[in-house]
Amino acid sequence: MPQSSYILKKILYIEDDNELALLLQKRVEKSGFAVDIAESGKAGIAKLKKHSYDLVLLNYSLSDMNGMEVMKRLAPVSDCPPIILLTSSGDERVALLALENGAADYALKDEGQFYLEILPAIMQEAITRDRLAKENERQRQELIIAKEKAEIANQAKTDFLATMSHEIRTPMNAVIGLSRLLAQTDLDPKQREMVDTLFSSADLLLRLINDLLDLSRIESGQVYFEEHPFIMTDILKDLQNMFSAEIGAKSLSFLLEDSTNNQLFIGDKTRIQQILTNLISNALKFTAKGGITVSATSDILSKDLAQIRITVSDTGIGISPDKLDLIFDKFVQADQTITRRFGGSGLGLAICRSLAQMMNGDISVESGVNKGSVFTLQIPMKIGLSDESLHGPKNSVNDIEADTKGTILLVEDYAPNVLVASMMLENLGFLVEDVSSGEAALELIQTRNRPYAAILMDVQMYDMDGLETTRRIRLLENDKKFRQPILGVTAHALAGDSERCLEAGMDDYMSKPIHPEILAQKLKKLTSFMKSS
């Protein structure tokens, strides 16, 4: 039996001329096919609805309806096999129309019946094309389903990591915050060693969580960059405040060289600060004596674009030249002993370079063993106009003075973080009122006739979150003569957090764990009633 019979077995021939039907049946069955005959269009449709066929041979001229009408009635039939239309010579236009309406092919019946010789080949080609098309469609559908499943799984992973980041960062804020506060008390040497170890271990854990979350976002293509005006000097001052205690503890020098001349740039300040935080943290980790220098310059490329260049230099242990190409790989340290001596996951530099390159920049390094290292970040950045708003408290008519006692309203639903934030604020010289929900905050605001020095608003809260609470506070202010400064605090630290906070009406935001120096600096921008601690 020919190979074609294995692929194409059962055929329905719709033909009302019995002699022609039997002739074709006999000739085609010689090629190994089984042919079932239907004597009319109606009978053929009935057979197709009842039985399964691999292919249909359809005569165009039938007694009850023509072949085009049969095709129209078969269109709704599920899994309808491919149809080859048989027409008399001179009906080529009909055949072409049939192809446009879904026929797999056609054959012209000639008086010498030569078409019966080539018909098996036409049939085989038609069924092959049909099966290839169906297989392609099946694979396409499988790819669509697989893609959808992958996207769902990837989103589930991202959501899980974001949720876990929030759930872990929330108690970590208490651990790190209380460690900082405890370190400021009178401790004997053993107690101080214990507190310092607690703080450094918690900080290491937090950085690992952040790195894993960032790596997941980068690999899934879910890293988004904001565009807001910022001044590089502000970033450098934030970093100086952030690392001052650790640098002081190691008796290292820390030099800032800022030549950006308070130029206003448009870009993602948070991502730039993240990269520099990692570079300075590495420099601090691997430097035992000497110091760290951070230099910032900007070169004007055009009237709208500048090239920011920031170097982080240290006098640390340095890196062997043959290892320089490896340090930006994921989970790779320049030397295996580095992990044992200094810890770390080997993710930080890989993430930093990925972020820099995604902003059309890059990071390079020069180093030598025991000669220190110089990491250089270069990123093209839009130049901002001098009158563009730096996000902060908006000016408004304020006929009533703010709380002269410097009272902060703390809106936080996690008790340990209430303790941490309250102690930090009190150390900064503020009085603190705290509430555990947005509803309670709204009740206080509604009854007050003067603003708080500021509101410290947790973004993630049960029932009404900090964003919605802020929106409602802004609505309440329509009936008051003052505007309330609001500083958002989030444990997610995701891309877009800043934009969401500002769109909700907050004046600024910061991520948990709360750093006392950063908190002090942000509150100083929000209120004129800052008291020294």
N, C-alpha and C positions, 0 to 999 in steps of 0.2 A: 504494500500500500504506500503511495507517495507520502512524503513528509507533510504535505499540505493538509492531508486528512487528519493529522494529529492536531494541527492548529485550527483548522476550519472544518467542522464536522457536519453540523446540521443546518440546512438551508431551507428557507421558505420561499417558494416561487409563486407569486400572485399573477395568475394568467387565466383569462376566460376562454381562450382558444385551447380546447382539450388536446388537439393534435400537436400544436406547438409546445404545449406544456409537457406532454409525454416525450416528445423528441428531445427537448432540452434536458429533461430529467434523465433520460437514457444516456445522452452524451456526457453530461456533467458527472453522473455516477461512475462513469468509466475512469474518471480522475480521482475516485476515492471519496466523493462527497455523498451524503445522504440528502435527498431532496424531497420535501413535503410540498404538496400542491394545494393552493387555495384558488377556487374557481371565480372569485369576485373580490372586489375591494373590501366589502363588508365581511366576507368570510376570512380574508387575510388579517383584518384587524382583530377579529374574534380569536383567531389562532395565536396571534402575537400576545394577546392579553392572557391567554390560557397556558401557552407553552413557551419554552425558551429556545431561541434560535441564535446561531452565530452570525447569520447574515440574511438579508432579504433581497431577492430579485423581484423587481416590481415593474410590470408592464405598464406603460403610460396609458394606453387606450384600453379601458375596461368598460363593461356594459353598464355597471351601476354608478361608477364615478371614475374620474381620471386619476392618474398617479399622483398629481399634485395634491388633490383633495385627500387621498389616502395618507400622504406625508403629513398634511396638516392635522389629521385626526390622530396620527401616531405620535405627534410631538409631545403630548402630555404623558405618554406611556413611559414609565420608568424603565431604565436599562434597555431602551430600544436599540436593537442591533443596527449596524451600518446598512444603508440601503443603496443598491445599485439600480438605477432607472434604465429600463430597456425601451428604446424608442425606434420608430421607423426612420429610415433615411429621409432627411428634410426637416426633422424635428430637433435639429441641433440647438436652436434657440431655447426650446423647451428644456432640453437637457442642461444647458447652462443655467437657466432659471432654477432648475432643481438643485444644482450644486450650490447656488446662492442660498437656497432654503434648507440646506442640511444634508443633501444626498452625498454619499461617499464618493460615487463615481457614476458613469453612465456607459452604455454600449449601444451602438447603432446596429439594428437588425437589418441585414442585407439579404437579397434574394438568394444568393448562393450559400447563405447560412455559414459564412466564414466566421462570423462573430462567435459561433459556438466553439471554435477552435481556440480563440484568444480569451474567451470568457473566464476560464479557470484562473488564468494569470491575473486578469483584472480583479477577480474576486479575492485572490490571495493578497494582492497589493492593497486592496481596500481594507481587508481585515487587519493586515499588518499596520497600516497607517492608523486605523482606529484603535488598535491595542496600544500602539506607541503613544497616541494622544491620551488615552485613558491612563496609561502608566505615568506619563508626564504629569497629568492632572492629579493623580494619586500622590505622586512624590511632592508636587507643589502643595497639596493640602497637608501632607505630613510635615513638610517644612514649615508651613504656616502654624500648624499645631505645635510643632517643636519650638518654634520661635516664641509663640505665645506662652508656652510652658516655661521656657527659659526666662522670658521677661517677668513672668509671675514669680518664678523662683528667685530671680535676681532682686526683684522688688521686695519679696519677702525677706531675703537676706539683708537688704539695705534697711528695711523697716526694723528688722530684728536688731541689727547693729545700732541703729539710731536709738531704739528703745533701750537697749542694754547700756548704750553710752549714757543716756539720761539717768537710768536707774543706778548706774555705778557712780557717775559723776556727782549725783545728789548726796549720797553718804560720804563720798570722797571729799566733798566740800567741807563737811564737818570735821573729818579726820585731819585734813591739811590745815584748815582754818584754826582748829583748836591747838594743833601742833605749833603753829606760828604764835598764837596767843600765849601758850604755855611757855614757849621759849623766851618770851618777854618778861617772865616773872623771875623771882629770885630762886635759883636752882643750885644745888651743889653739883660738882663736876660729874658725878655718876648720873644724876638725874638729867643734866644737860646732854650728856652723851646719848642717853636713852631717847630723849625728845628729838635730838638731831637725827638719830637713826630712824625714828618713826617718821619724821617729816620727809627725809630723803627717800625712804622706801615707798611712802605714799605718792610722792611726786613722780618717782620712776614708774609706778604702776599706772598713774594717770597718763603719762606720756605714751606708754605702751598702748593703752586704750585708744588714745587719740590717733596714734600711728596706724593701728589696725583699721579704724574707722575711715581714715583718709585713704588708705590703700584700697579698701573695698570700693570707695567712691571713684577713685581713679580708674580701677580695673573695669568698673561697670559703666564708665563714661558719664557719671552723674556728678561731675564737678562743675559748678557754675561760678562765674566770676561777676562780682558786682562792680558798678562804676559810680563812685561817689568822690567828691573833692576831698583832698587831704593834703597836709603839709608833712614832708618827710621828717622835719624837726620834731613833730609831735610823736611820731613812731619811735624815733631814737630816744626821746626823753622817757617814753613809756618803758622801753627796754632797759634803760639805765635804772629806773625805779625798780623794775622787776628783778634785776639781778644784783642790785646793790648789796643786799644782805649776804648772798652766797659769795660774791667777790670779796667783800670785807672779811668774811670768815676765813678765806684762804690767803688773806693779806696780798691780794693781787692789785695791780693798777688797772684802771679802766678808763680809756681815753676815747672821747667822741670827737670826730672831726667832720663837721657838717658844712659843706660848701654849696648846698642847694639854695641858699639865700631866701628861705621861706617861700620858694616857688610853689604855687598851687598846682597839684597834679590831679588827674581824674583816673581812678582805677580801684582795685580791690585792696584797700589798706590792710584788711584782716589777713589776707593771704601773704602779703609782703611781710607783715609782722610775724606771721607763722614761720616763714622761711628764715628770717633773721633770728628769731628765737631759737630755732634749732641749731643754726650755725654758732651762735654765741654759747648755747648750752654745751655743744661739743667742744668748743674752745675752752670753756671753763672746766669741763670734765678732764681734758687731757693736759691742762696747764697747772703745774704745781708751784712755779715761781715765775716772776716777771709780770706779765700783764697781757691785756687784750685791748686791741685798738679797732674801733669801728669807724670807717671813713665813708662819707657819702658825697658823691658829686653828680652833676647832671650836665649833659651836653645837648644843646639845642640842635635838633635834626631839621626841623622846619618850624613854621609859625604855630603849628598845632601839635608837634610831637617832639619829645625829648627822650634821651637815653639815660636812664638812671643807672648809676654804677656804685655799688656798695661793697666794700671789702671788709672782711672780718679776719684780722691778723692775731696770731697768738705766739707765745714763746714756749709752747708745749713740746710734747715728745716727737711730733712730726710724723711723717708717713714715708715709707720707703718708695722711691720712684717707680719700682716695678709693681707696686700695689695701687698706684693712683687711679688706674683704669677700673679697679674693682670696687672702690668705695661707694660708687653710686648705684651698685647692683643691690637688689632686694635681699635682705637677710644675710648680707655679706659684711664682715669686718675686715679691715686691712690685715689684721693678724689675729689668729684664733686666741692668742693670749689676751687680746684686748677685752673680749667678752668676760673672761675670768677675772681680769683686773678691774675693769671699769663698768661692766654690765652693758646693757643695751641690746636692741633687737636687730640692729643693722637696717632699719627701715627709714630712719630719719632723712638721710641724705638722698636716698632714692625718691622719697616723696617730695623733697625740696626741689630736686632737679625736674621731676615730672611737672610740678606746679609752675616752675619757672618757664619751662618749655611750652606749657599750655598757655602761658601769657606772652608767647613769642620771644621769650628770653632764654637765658641759660645760666648755669653755674660752672665755674672752672676752679681749679685748685693748683697751687704751687706749694711744694713741701719737700722736706728732707729730714732724715732721721736726726733727732735732737736739734733741729734747726727751726722748729715751729712750722706753722702752716698759714697760708693766705688763701681764703676762699673769696671768690669774686662773683657777685650776683649782678647781672646786667639785664634790664628789662626796659623795652620801649614803653613810654607812658604818655598819654594825652596831656597836653598842657591846659590847665584851667584858667579861667578868667579871674581877675582879682576880686570881682564883685560876686562870684558864685558863693552860695551859702555853704559854710561848713556846718554840718548837722549839729545843732546845739539848741538851747532854749530859744524859742521864737520870741521876738519882742512883741509886747502887747501893752495896752493901757492897764496900769496896775495902781489904782488909787489907794489900796490898802497895803500896808507893809507886811512882809512875810513874818513868820514867827520869829521874834527877836531872840528867843531862847535857842534857836537852831534845832528844832525838833524834826526828826526824820520819821515818816510813816513807813514801817516795814510791812509789806504784804507778802507773806510766806506761809505755806501750809505744812512744811516739814520742820517739826520742832527742833531737831539738832541744828538745822541751818538758821533758825531764829536765834538760837543761843550764839552761834558764831557771828552772824551779822550784827547782832545787838552789841556784842562785846567790841567788835571792830569799830562800830560807829561811836560807841561811848569813849573808846580810846582816842578817837578823832575829835572828841569834844562835843558830840551831839547828844541831845536827849532822844529817846527812842519810844515810839508807840508801835505796837505790833498787832496785826490782825491776821487771821488764818484763811481768809477768803476774800474774793472780789466783792461779794455782796456787803460784807462788813466794812470794807474800805469805802464803798459808795455811800454807805450810811454816815460814816464820819465826814466825808467830803461835803455831803449835802447839808450837814448841820453847821459847818465851819464858816466863819466870816472872814478868814484870812488863810493864806496858803501855808502849807508846811514848808520848811526849808527845802525839802525834796521828798519824793516818794521813791522808795526802793521796791520795785515791783517784780516779783517772780513771774516769769512768763508761763511756765507750765504749772497749772493748778487744777484740781478737780472742779467739776461743775463749771464755773466761769474762769477762763484762763486770764492771764495778765493782759493779753492783747485786747480782749473784749472789755475787760475792766477799764483799760486806758481809754478806749473809744467812748465808753459811757461817762467817764470822768470829763472828757472833753465836751460832751454834750451838756453835762451839768454846768460847765463853766460859761455856757451861753447866758445863764441868768446871774452870773457873778461878775465882779469887777477885777478878778485876778486870774492868772494862768498858773497852774501847778506844775513845777518841774518834775519830770518822771524819768527815772533811770531803770531800764529793764535789766533783769538778770535771768540768764537762761543756762540750763544744763546741757542743752543739745549742742550748741556751738556749730550749727550747720550752715552751709552756704545759703544765703537768703535770709538768715535770722535778722541781720541788721536792717535789711530792707523792710521786712515784715514789722519789726518793732517801730521803725520810723513812720511807716505808712499808718500804723495804728494810732500814732500821735505821741509816741515816746520821744524824748529829747536825745537819748543816748542809750546804749546798752553795753553790757559786759557779760562774759561767760563765767560759769563756775568751773573750778573753785575760785572764790573771790580772793583777789590779791589785795592786801591792805593798801599798798602804795598806789595801785591803779584805781582802787575805789576812791582814795583820797583825792587823786588828781581829777577824776571825773566829777566828783561832787563839787570840787572847787570851781569847775567850769559852770556847774548848774546853779550855784548859790553864792551870794556875796557875804554870807554869814558863816563862812568856814572858820572854825575855831582850831587853834593849834593844839595838838595833843600834849 
